[in-house]
Amino acid sequence: MVNFEYNFELLKAARLSKKVSAQSIAVDLCLAERQIKSLEENSLQYFPSQSIKYIAALGLKNEDVISNFYEVDPTPILLKKK
């Protein structure tokens, strides 16, 4: 998910508004609590692929959290034809 521009604050705000702990949602998503906190603190270099799962679990739309969601080509470079 490189090059996506995230609204990280929205992730944490949505989780807190639902009164869900980072530990609880981590268990639901089969992640570590540190991964959830990493996503909320703009440390995506560690767990970028988990962000889409987390956004969905909070009931948010990708485009609400990722400002340029439709502008980035998600096809991995190795799968692109030359």
Stockholm file with secondary structure:
# STOCKHOLM 1.0

chainA/1-82         MVNFEYNFELLKAARLSKKVSAQSIAVDLCLAERQIKSLEENSLQYFPSQSIKYIAALGLKNEDVISNFYEVDPTPILLKKK
#=GR chainA/1-82 SS CTTCCBCHHHHHHHHHHTTCCHHHHHHHTTCCHHHHHHHHTTCTTSCTTHHHHHHHHTTCCHHHHBTTTTTSCCSCGGGSCC
#=GC SS_cons        CTTCCBCHHHHHHHHHHTTCCHHHHHHHTTCCHHHHHHHHTTCTTSCTTHHHHHHHHTTCCHHHHBTTTTTSCCSCGGGSCC
//
